[in-house]
């Protein structure tokens, strides 16, 4: 999950070397935390959150395949 989010985010931003994704296992779900450069934050979120929603949808589909629940947190 972490690699998937990292790959997608790196393709969207201007500074792909500053993309950091970490994964936290919890009892009921997996949480993926995404950090990008401050100037690229708008590109990850997108207009009205559409890009972030799309990333979450792809992540949910990948998690469903592994029979897990997954959350994406975008950190500043």
Number of C-alpha atoms within 10 A of each C-alpha: 20 18 13 14 21 20 14 14 25 18 11 13 19 15 14 17 10 14 19 18 22 15 16 12 10 10 5 9 13 18 18 21 18 20 19 25 17 10 10 18 15 15 16 23 16 13 10 8 12 12 17 19 15 14 18 17 15 15 20 19 15 16 17 12 9 9 10 13 17 23 18 22 14 15 13 9
